[in-house]
Each structure stands twice: as structure tokens, then as C-alpha cells.
Amino acid sequence: MAQTATIPVIGSIERVNPLLPIFSLWRREIVRFYRQKSRVIGVILSPLLFWLVIGSGFGSSFRSGPGEQHYLQYFFPGALLMIVLFTSIFTMMSVIEDRDRGFLSSVLVAPVSRTAIVMGKVLGGTTLSAVQGLVFLVFAPAVGVHFTIGDFFIVVVSVFLMAFALTALGFALAWRMESAQAFHAIVNLFLIPLWLLSGALFPASGASGWIRWVMRVNPLTYGLDALRTALFPATAAMNLFSVSTSLAILAIFTAAIFGAAFMMVNRRTTQPAA
């Protein structure tokens, strides 16, 4: 009696648990970053130098807000944001490296949801930038910062949201870039001004009309406002909105940027052009 041959069903691929690729990509970003000691040192020391040199240079010539705040105090949240910005953006250069080395192709053809791919990469960069930013708080006592548990919670939420938004933005930009040089050009043209016009270097109240308008529509302004209020409660009167409103605006921006990155990845059915 002839046996009936079993024909395998082609195309029926079982998808894996999305938590596994998310964790794997997240861990890969962490390990790769900390293996490059020069990047870790540069991310911390560059903003620290900016803070000390610029803050000491302006010194007492710049006064802002109640209590005549010293510029080293005013610039401290901006230096923290710089760490978050640099780490978030340059960590996402790994997208370009992964594409050039063929790793991205193997991930894209795997039976894995593309949401998991975006989430794993973005969470990895977010963790790195948020941790690096929070480490900078060890210098907070030097400028007279003594926050409560509630204030520290606001700092953590603010830093995490800004880190997540900037990492997702870096991912979206790197996904469309063909080279690291092009990515650096976009960073210098777009992202550095985004930091400059967030209130990191000067308050919106003292800026000219059109600059003040740009600062008001910059989502990082509200994250920096919440961060500055948590670190220096006396400056709350300078903010555009309350802490809760500022964090809500930042959260909406964060969700929108992540959604844009997700749609950008799902728009392509193949690996992005090399």
C-alpha cells in the first residue's frame, strides 16, 4: 500500500514572541555602546566641558529668574539634555552600520514584527541616553541642587521622555540615510539647533520675537522646563506651562515620533537602500 507523501506548507512561518527580539536588540545596543569606551567618555566629558567652560565664561554676567540664578545653575539642565541628545542620536548610527554589515537584512526577513525591531532599537538607545543623563546628576550638588523624591521622579520621567523622543527621531533619520556622513550633516543642520532653541542656553523671555516663537513650538522646550522646575523649583514662574502640562506635551511628541519611525519601517517591504 503506497504511503501518502506529506507536503510541507510553504509560507506558513510562525512568528516568535515579540519580547524576545525586543530584548535581544535592546541588549545588543547596550553591549555595543559600552564596548566602545571612547564613545562613553566623549558623551560624558563633552557636555561637562561645555557646562564648565560656557557656564564659567558667562558667570555672573548672566542672571535669570527669581533669586538671580547663576549661569552655571541655569545651564545645568541644558548640559544634561546635551548628554541625552548626543547619546540618543549617535547611538542610532548603529542603524546605518547594521545595514552596511548585512545585519539589518537578516533582522528584516526574520519572522519578527517590525514594531519589535523599532522598539528594541529605540529602547536600547533610550536606556543608554537616559542612564548617561542621570549619571550627570552627580554634579547637581555643585550648583546647589537638593531635590526630593518627587522632584527626582519628575527628573527621571522628563529625561526618559526626551531620551525616547530623540532616539526615535534618530532612528527615523538614520533609516533614510545612506551614509554616516549624511547622518552627521542632518544632525548638525537640524538637531543641534533643536537643542539650542530649547532654552538650554538662554530663556525664551529674553529672545527676539521669531526665536521666541520657535522655542514655543519646540517640544524639547517643555521637557527642559519640567526638568528645570524639578531641579530649581524657584524658576517655575519662568515656564510656559505647569510641569504636568509640559510632560503631557512632551509625551504626545514622543508618541508621534515613535509612530513616524514605525510607519517609516513598515513602508518598505525590503531592506532600505544601501
Backbone torsions as a table, in degrees:
resi	resn	phi	psi	omega
1	MET	NA	124.3	-176.5
2	ALA	-71.2	139.3	178.4
3	GLN	-87.1	141.9	179.2
4	THR	-82.0	124.0	-178.8
5	ALA	-73.7	141.2	178.2
6	THR	-93.0	120.5	-178.4
7	ILE	-96.1	119.6	-179.3
8	PRO	-66.5	143.9	178.6
9	VAL	-85.5	115.4	-178.4
10	ILE	-88.1	137.5	177.3
11	GLY	98.3	-9.7	177.6
12	SER	-92.6	88.7	-176.1
13	ILE	-106.0	124.8	180.0
14	GLU	-78.8	128.4	179.0
15	ARG	-81.1	144.3	-178.5
16	VAL	-84.2	166.0	176.4
17	ASN	-59.3	124.2	-175.9
18	PRO	-62.1	-21.6	-179.3
19	LEU	-67.1	-30.3	-178.9
20	LEU	-67.4	-50.2	177.0
21	PRO	-66.8	-32.5	177.0
22	ILE	-61.4	-48.1	-179.5
23	PHE	-65.5	-40.6	-178.0
24	SER	-63.9	-45.5	179.7
25	LEU	-69.1	-37.8	176.6
26	TRP	-60.5	-47.7	-178.8
27	ARG	-65.5	-37.1	-179.9
28	ARG	-62.8	-40.1	178.4
29	GLU	-65.1	-41.1	-179.2
30	ILE	-64.4	-49.8	-176.4
31	VAL	-64.0	-44.2	-177.0
32	ARG	-64.9	-39.0	-178.7
33	PHE	-65.4	-47.8	-174.8
34	TYR	-77.7	-9.2	171.6
35	ARG	-77.1	-21.1	179.5
36	GLN	-99.3	86.0	-172.8
37	LYS	-59.8	-34.0	-178.5
38	SER	-63.9	-35.7	178.7
39	ARG	-68.1	-40.7	179.3
40	VAL	-62.2	-46.6	-179.2
41	ILE	-65.1	-42.9	-178.9
42	GLY	-64.4	-39.4	-178.8
43	VAL	-63.5	-36.8	-179.0
44	ILE	-83.1	-46.5	-172.3
45	LEU	-73.1	-34.8	-179.0
46	SER	-60.3	-53.9	176.8
47	PRO	-63.3	-33.9	178.4
48	LEU	-62.8	-42.1	177.4
49	LEU	-64.7	-44.0	177.3
50	PHE	-57.4	-46.2	-177.3
51	TRP	-62.4	-46.0	-177.6
52	LEU	-70.7	-45.0	-176.3
53	VAL	-70.6	-52.1	-178.7
54	ILE	-67.1	-43.4	-179.6
55	GLY	-62.9	-42.3	178.8
56	SER	-72.4	-32.2	179.5
57	GLY	-65.8	-47.1	176.6
58	PHE	-71.2	-43.3	175.9
59	GLY	49.7	-131.9	-176.8
60	SER	-78.6	-2.4	178.3
61	SER	-75.1	-13.9	178.2
62	PHE	-115.8	123.9	176.1
63	ARG	-129.2	138.0	-176.1
64	SER	-145.1	132.4	170.2
65	GLY	77.1	-176.6	-179.8
66	PRO	-61.4	140.7	177.4
67	GLY	79.3	12.8	178.0
68	GLU	49.2	68.9	-175.9
69	GLN	-65.6	132.3	176.9
70	HIS	-69.8	152.4	-175.0
71	TYR	-66.7	-32.2	175.5
72	LEU	-59.7	-34.7	175.9
73	GLN	-72.1	-44.6	-178.2
74	TYR	-63.0	-41.3	-173.6
75	PHE	-80.5	-12.3	-176.8
76	PHE	-58.2	-50.5	176.8
77	PRO	-61.0	-34.6	178.4
78	GLY	-65.9	-37.8	176.9
79	ALA	-66.9	-37.3	176.6
80	LEU	-63.4	-43.4	177.6
81	LEU	-63.2	-34.4	178.1
82	MET	-62.4	-40.9	177.1
83	ILE	-61.0	-46.5	179.3
84	VAL	-61.0	-43.5	-179.8
85	LEU	-62.3	-52.0	-177.1
86	PHE	-61.2	-45.4	-178.1
87	THR	-66.0	-44.7	-178.3
88	SER	-61.3	-49.3	-173.9
89	ILE	-69.8	-50.3	-173.9
90	PHE	-75.5	-21.2	171.9
91	THR	-64.3	-34.1	-179.1
92	MET	-76.7	-1.5	168.8
93	MET	-63.7	-17.0	178.1
94	SER	-63.6	-23.6	176.7
95	VAL	-61.8	-44.0	179.0
96	ILE	-67.5	-42.2	179.0
97	GLU	-63.5	-42.3	179.8
98	ASP	-64.0	-35.8	178.5
99	ARG	-68.8	-43.1	-178.7
100	ASP	-65.2	-32.6	-177.2
101	ARG	-89.8	-3.5	178.4
102	GLY	88.6	-4.8	-179.0
103	PHE	-65.9	-38.2	-178.1
104	LEU	-64.6	-35.6	178.6
105	SER	-62.2	-43.3	-178.8
106	SER	-67.9	-32.3	178.5
107	VAL	-72.0	-40.5	-176.5
108	LEU	-68.5	-30.8	-179.9
109	VAL	-88.9	-5.9	178.4
110	ALA	-72.6	154.8	179.2
111	PRO	-75.4	61.2	-175.5
112	VAL	-127.6	137.7	176.7
113	SER	-62.5	138.4	179.5
114	ARG	-69.6	-21.8	172.4
115	THR	-60.7	-40.4	179.2
116	ALA	-65.7	-36.0	179.0
117	ILE	-64.3	-49.0	-179.9
118	VAL	-63.6	-45.0	-177.3
119	MET	-64.2	-42.1	-179.7
120	GLY	-62.8	-46.0	-179.9
121	LYS	-65.9	-44.7	-176.4
122	VAL	-69.4	-40.6	178.5
123	LEU	-65.2	-35.0	176.9
124	GLY	-62.2	-49.1	178.0
125	GLY	-65.2	-36.2	179.3
126	THR	-64.5	-44.3	179.5
127	THR	-60.3	-45.5	-180.0
128	LEU	-61.6	-49.8	-175.4
129	SER	-69.4	-37.7	179.1
130	ALA	-66.4	-43.2	179.2
131	VAL	-64.6	-44.5	179.1
132	GLN	-61.2	-40.4	178.8
133	GLY	-65.8	-42.1	-179.2
134	LEU	-69.2	-30.0	176.2
135	VAL	-61.8	-32.9	-179.4
136	PHE	-63.3	-17.2	-179.9
137	LEU	-67.2	-11.8	177.3
138	VAL	-63.2	-20.9	178.3
139	PHE	-89.3	-2.6	-176.7
140	ALA	-59.4	-42.6	178.9
141	PRO	-59.0	-24.4	-179.9
142	ALA	-65.7	-22.2	178.6
143	VAL	-112.2	20.0	173.6
144	GLY	79.8	24.7	179.6
145	VAL	-90.6	122.8	175.6
146	HIS	-138.1	89.4	-173.2
147	PHE	-94.8	159.1	177.4
148	THR	-86.4	178.8	177.6
149	ILE	-62.9	-39.9	177.7
150	GLY	-63.3	-41.8	177.5
151	ASP	-64.0	-41.6	179.7
152	PHE	-64.2	-36.4	177.1
153	PHE	-62.1	-42.2	177.9
154	ILE	-63.2	-40.6	177.8
155	VAL	-60.2	-47.0	-178.5
156	VAL	-62.0	-45.1	-179.8
157	VAL	-63.9	-44.3	-179.7
158	SER	-61.6	-47.7	-178.4
159	VAL	-64.2	-42.1	-179.4
160	PHE	-63.7	-44.9	-179.2
161	LEU	-64.3	-43.3	178.7
162	MET	-66.0	-39.1	178.6
163	ALA	-64.4	-43.2	-179.1
164	PHE	-65.5	-44.6	180.0
165	ALA	-62.6	-46.1	-177.9
166	LEU	-69.2	-35.7	177.4
167	THR	-67.6	-43.3	177.4
168	ALA	-62.9	-38.5	176.5
169	LEU	-64.8	-42.9	177.0
170	GLY	-62.1	-39.4	177.3
171	PHE	-62.6	-46.3	-179.1
172	ALA	-62.0	-40.0	179.3
173	LEU	-69.7	-45.1	-178.3
174	ALA	-65.7	-30.1	-179.6
175	TRP	-61.9	-32.0	-178.4
176	ARG	-96.8	-6.4	-177.6
177	MET	-82.9	144.9	179.4
178	GLU	-96.1	-14.4	-178.8
179	SER	-154.3	161.1	177.2
180	ALA	-65.6	-31.2	179.4
181	GLN	-64.6	-42.6	178.2
182	ALA	-64.9	-37.3	178.8
183	PHE	-64.6	-43.2	177.5
184	HIS	-61.3	-39.1	179.9
185	ALA	-63.0	-41.6	179.1
186	ILE	-66.6	-39.2	178.8
187	VAL	-60.3	-47.3	-178.8
188	ASN	-67.9	-32.9	-176.1
189	LEU	-81.1	-33.7	-169.2
190	PHE	-117.9	-47.6	-170.4
191	LEU	-79.6	-36.6	177.0
192	ILE	-64.1	-45.4	174.0
193	PRO	-60.2	-31.8	176.9
194	LEU	-60.6	-38.7	177.2
195	TRP	-72.7	-43.9	-178.6
196	LEU	-59.7	-37.2	-175.9
197	LEU	-97.6	28.5	175.9
198	SER	-102.0	-1.7	-173.8
199	GLY	93.8	9.9	-178.8
200	ALA	-68.3	-37.7	-176.7
201	LEU	-101.8	-29.6	-178.3
202	PHE	-153.2	149.4	-178.8
203	PRO	-76.0	153.5	179.9
204	ALA	-64.5	-28.3	-176.5
205	SER	-63.9	-27.9	-178.0
206	GLY	-99.7	2.9	-177.5
207	ALA	-87.1	162.5	176.6
208	SER	-70.4	170.0	-171.2
209	GLY	-55.0	-53.2	-175.1
210	TRP	-72.8	-31.8	175.6
211	ILE	-65.6	-41.3	179.1
212	ARG	-62.0	-37.9	179.1
213	TRP	-66.2	-42.8	178.7
214	VAL	-62.9	-40.3	179.4
215	MET	-65.7	-32.7	179.0
216	ARG	-70.0	-29.2	180.0
217	VAL	-94.4	-2.8	178.0
218	ASN	-81.7	115.5	-177.4
219	PRO	-61.1	-29.7	179.9
220	LEU	-65.4	-23.7	177.4
221	THR	-58.0	-40.5	-176.4
222	TYR	-76.0	-34.8	174.2
223	GLY	-65.2	-40.1	179.1
224	LEU	-69.4	-34.4	176.2
225	ASP	-61.0	-47.0	179.8
226	ALA	-63.7	-41.3	179.2
227	LEU	-64.5	-43.9	-178.8
228	ARG	-66.6	-36.7	178.8
229	THR	-65.9	-38.9	179.4
230	ALA	-67.1	-37.2	-178.8
231	LEU	-81.1	-38.6	-178.3
232	PHE	-131.1	82.7	-175.7
233	PRO	-56.3	-26.3	-178.4
234	ALA	-66.7	-16.4	-177.7
235	THR	-91.7	5.8	-175.8
236	ALA	-59.5	-30.0	-178.7
237	ALA	-66.4	-20.4	-179.0
238	MET	-80.9	-15.0	-173.5
239	ASN	-76.1	155.0	178.5
240	LEU	-73.0	-38.2	-178.1
241	PHE	-136.4	175.4	175.4
242	SER	-71.4	169.0	-179.0
243	VAL	-61.0	-44.5	-178.0
244	SER	-63.6	-41.2	178.7
245	THR	-67.2	-41.8	178.5
246	SER	-61.2	-43.8	179.2
247	LEU	-67.2	-33.7	177.8
248	ALA	-65.6	-42.5	177.5
249	ILE	-62.6	-43.4	179.8
250	LEU	-65.1	-38.5	179.4
251	ALA	-65.0	-40.1	177.7
252	ILE	-63.1	-43.7	178.0
253	PHE	-62.1	-42.4	-179.7
254	THR	-61.5	-46.5	179.3
255	ALA	-63.6	-38.6	-179.9
256	ALA	-65.9	-42.7	-179.6
257	ILE	-66.6	-41.4	178.3
258	PHE	-64.9	-39.9	177.5
259	GLY	-61.9	-39.0	178.6
260	ALA	-65.7	-41.6	178.1
261	ALA	-63.6	-41.3	179.4
262	PHE	-63.2	-45.4	179.7
263	MET	-65.9	-34.1	179.6
264	MET	-65.2	-40.5	179.2
265	VAL	-68.6	-41.0	-177.3
266	ASN	-78.2	-11.1	178.4
267	ARG	-70.2	-25.4	-177.9
268	ARG	-101.1	141.2	176.5
269	THR	-99.3	-9.1	179.1
270	THR	-129.9	177.6	177.5
271	GLN	-61.2	139.7	177.3
272	PRO	-59.7	152.5	-175.2
273	ALA	-60.1	137.1	178.6
274	ALA	-84.4	NA	NA
